[in-house]
Amino acid sequence: MENRSLPVVAGLIVLLAMPFAVLAADGAVAADQQTAWQARLDKATALQAEGKARQAEADRVLVERNAECATKFLINDCRRAASREHLTVTRETRRLENEGKAIEREVKREQMEARSKLRAEAEPRRAAELELRQAESMNARQEAEDRVAAARAAKEAKAAEGEKRKIAEAEKKRRKQAEHDARIAKKMREAEQRAAQTAKKK
């Protein structure tokens, strides 16, 4: 039996082979993009770490200043000045940390968009691969059915040949038996005729 799904399989294989050059180019772009993202994430981590370190230093300095202010005449003025300096540094450290967090959020958003885009671009290829697997499975099933049908046909042909031979042998045997019976009947008639002639002569 002719396998009609072979052209479909061949077409799908061609379809799957076509995007390899494009995928290779996309892979290089993706590697560059990954490098850029990592650099930005490193910068975000560094900004947040710098903010935390400067905040810790500002907190330490504030404690020292407050201790020094306790020994001065205008304690409250001294402490207010120390607090203002601390607040200025705190605002700067928060700005650094927020900038780092914003960079991190932006990179994660871009990465999510890139993953969604890759999934969308890969969907036709996945669909083609699924169709190819289904076509191959259908071909394998059809080949198995063809083999079973061929084996059954060969068995039936052999059985028919055997039956034909059996009928021919039975016919041959019947003819032989008929010929044998005819010879015996002829001999009996001839013997009867001879016996009748002998009886007439007496």
C-alpha positions as CSV (number, residue, x, y, z in Angstrom):
1,M,0.0,0.0,0.0
2,E,1.3,3.5,-0.9
3,N,2.1,5.6,2.1
4,R,0.3,9.0,1.4
5,S,1.7,10.7,4.6
6,L,5.4,10.6,3.5
7,P,5.2,13.9,1.6
8,V,3.7,15.5,4.8
9,V,6.7,14.2,6.8
10,A,9.2,15.4,4.2
11,G,7.6,18.9,4.2
12,L,7.7,19.1,8.0
13,I,11.4,18.1,8.1
14,V,12.1,20.9,5.7
15,L,10.1,23.3,7.8
16,L,12.0,22.3,11.0
17,A,15.4,22.6,9.3
18,M,14.8,26.1,7.9
19,P,15.0,28.1,11.2
20,F,18.4,26.8,12.3
21,A,20.4,29.7,10.9
22,V,18.0,32.2,12.4
23,L,18.1,30.4,15.8
24,A,21.9,30.5,15.7
25,A,21.8,34.3,15.1
26,D,19.2,34.7,17.9
27,G,21.4,32.7,20.2
28,A,24.3,35.2,19.7
29,V,22.0,38.1,20.4
30,A,20.6,36.3,23.5
31,A,24.1,35.8,24.8
32,D,24.9,39.5,24.3
33,Q,21.6,40.4,26.0
34,Q,22.4,38.1,28.9
35,T,25.8,39.8,29.4
36,A,24.2,43.2,29.3
37,W,21.5,42.1,31.8
38,Q,24.2,40.6,34.1
39,A,26.2,43.9,34.0
40,R,23.1,45.9,35.0
41,L,22.2,43.4,37.8
42,D,25.8,43.6,39.1
43,K,25.5,47.5,39.0
44,A,22.2,47.2,40.9
45,T,23.7,44.9,43.5
46,A,26.7,47.3,43.9
47,L,24.5,50.3,44.3
48,Q,22.4,48.6,47.0
49,A,25.5,47.3,48.7
50,E,27.0,50.8,48.6
51,G,23.8,52.3,50.0
52,K,23.7,49.8,52.9
53,A,27.4,50.4,53.7
54,R,27.1,54.2,53.6
55,Q,24.0,53.9,55.8
56,A,25.8,51.7,58.3
57,E,28.7,54.2,58.4
58,A,26.3,57.2,58.8
59,D,24.5,55.4,61.7
60,R,27.9,54.7,63.3
61,V,29.0,58.4,62.8
62,L,25.7,59.6,64.3
63,V,26.2,57.5,67.5
64,E,29.8,58.9,67.8
65,R,28.6,62.5,67.2
66,N,25.8,62.1,69.8
67,A,28.4,60.9,72.3
68,E,30.6,63.9,71.5
69,C,27.7,66.3,71.7
70,A,27.0,65.1,75.3
71,T,30.4,66.7,76.3
72,K,29.6,70.1,74.6
73,F,27.8,73.2,76.0
74,L,25.1,73.4,73.3
75,I,24.1,69.7,73.3
76,N,20.8,70.1,71.4
77,D,22.3,72.2,68.6
78,C,25.1,69.7,68.2
79,R,22.7,66.8,68.0
80,R,20.4,68.6,65.5
81,A,23.4,69.2,63.3
82,A,24.5,65.6,63.6
83,S,20.9,64.5,62.8
84,R,20.8,66.8,59.7
85,E,24.1,65.3,58.4
86,H,22.7,61.8,59.1
87,L,19.5,62.6,57.3
88,T,21.4,63.9,54.2
89,V,23.4,60.7,54.0
90,T,20.3,58.6,54.7
91,R,18.5,60.2,51.7
92,E,21.5,59.6,49.5
93,T,21.8,55.9,50.6
94,R,18.1,55.4,50.0
95,R,18.5,57.0,46.5
96,L,21.3,54.6,45.7
97,E,19.3,51.6,47.0
98,N,16.2,52.6,45.2
99,E,18.2,53.1,42.0
100,G,19.6,49.6,42.4
101,K,16.2,48.1,43.0
102,A,14.7,50.0,40.0
103,I,17.5,48.6,37.7
104,E,16.8,45.1,39.1
105,R,13.1,45.4,38.5
106,E,13.6,46.7,34.9
107,V,16.0,43.9,34.1
108,K,13.6,41.3,35.5
109,R,10.7,42.9,33.4
110,E,12.9,42.7,30.3
111,Q,13.9,39.1,31.0
112,M,10.2,38.1,31.4
113,E,9.3,39.9,28.2
114,A,12.2,38.1,26.4
115,R,11.0,34.7,27.7
116,S,7.5,35.4,26.6
117,K,8.8,36.4,23.1
118,L,10.9,33.3,22.9
119,R,8.0,31.1,23.9
120,A,5.8,32.8,21.2
121,E,8.5,32.4,18.6
122,A,9.1,28.8,19.5
123,E,5.4,27.9,19.3
124,P,5.3,27.3,15.5
125,R,8.4,25.1,15.8
126,R,6.9,23.1,18.7
127,A,3.7,22.7,16.7
128,A,5.7,21.5,13.6
129,E,7.6,19.1,15.8
130,L,4.4,17.7,17.3
131,E,2.9,17.4,13.8
132,L,6.0,15.6,12.6
133,R,5.9,13.2,15.6
134,Q,2.2,12.5,14.9
135,A,3.0,11.9,11.2
136,E,5.8,9.6,12.0
137,S,3.6,7.7,14.5
138,M,0.9,7.4,11.8
139,N,3.5,6.1,9.3
140,A,4.8,3.5,11.8
141,R,1.2,2.4,12.5
142,Q,0.4,2.2,8.8
143,E,3.5,0.2,8.1
144,A,2.7,-2.2,10.9
145,E,-0.9,-2.6,9.6
146,D,0.5,-3.1,6.1
147,R,2.8,-5.8,7.4
148,V,0.0,-7.6,9.2
149,A,-2.3,-7.3,6.1
150,A,0.5,-8.7,3.9
151,A,1.2,-11.6,6.3
152,R,-2.6,-12.4,6.5
153,A,-2.8,-12.2,2.7
154,A,0.2,-14.6,2.3
155,K,-1.3,-17.0,4.9
156,E,-4.7,-16.9,3.1
157,A,-3.0,-17.5,-0.3
158,K,-1.1,-20.4,1.2
159,A,-4.3,-21.8,2.7
160,A,-6.1,-21.4,-0.7
161,E,-3.2,-23.1,-2.5
162,G,-3.3,-25.9,0.0
163,E,-7.1,-26.3,-0.5
164,K,-6.7,-26.2,-4.2
165,R,-4.0,-28.9,-4.1
166,K,-6.2,-31.0,-1.8
167,I,-9.2,-30.7,-4.2
168,A,-6.9,-31.7,-7.1
169,E,-5.5,-34.7,-5.2
170,A,-9.1,-35.8,-4.3
171,E,-10.2,-35.4,-7.9
172,K,-7.2,-37.4,-9.1
173,K,-7.9,-40.1,-6.6
174,R,-11.6,-40.2,-7.6
175,R,-10.6,-40.5,-11.3
176,K,-8.2,-43.3,-10.5
177,Q,-10.9,-45.1,-8.4
178,A,-13.4,-44.6,-11.3
179,E,-10.9,-46.0,-13.8
180,H,-10.2,-48.9,-11.5
181,D,-13.9,-49.6,-11.0
182,A,-14.5,-49.4,-14.8
183,R,-11.6,-51.9,-15.5
184,I,-13.0,-54.3,-12.9
185,A,-16.5,-53.9,-14.3
186,K,-15.2,-54.6,-17.9
187,K,-13.3,-57.6,-16.7
188,M,-16.4,-58.9,-15.0
189,R,-18.5,-58.4,-18.1
190,E,-15.9,-60.1,-20.2
191,A,-15.7,-63.0,-17.7
192,E,-19.6,-63.3,-17.8
193,Q,-19.5,-63.3,-21.6
194,R,-16.9,-66.0,-21.7
195,A,-18.9,-68.1,-19.2
196,A,-22.0,-67.6,-21.3
197,Q,-20.3,-68.7,-24.5
198,T,-18.8,-71.7,-22.7
199,A,-22.3,-72.7,-21.4
200,K,-23.7,-72.4,-25.0
201,K,-21.1,-74.8,-26.4
202,K,-22.0,-77.5,-23.9
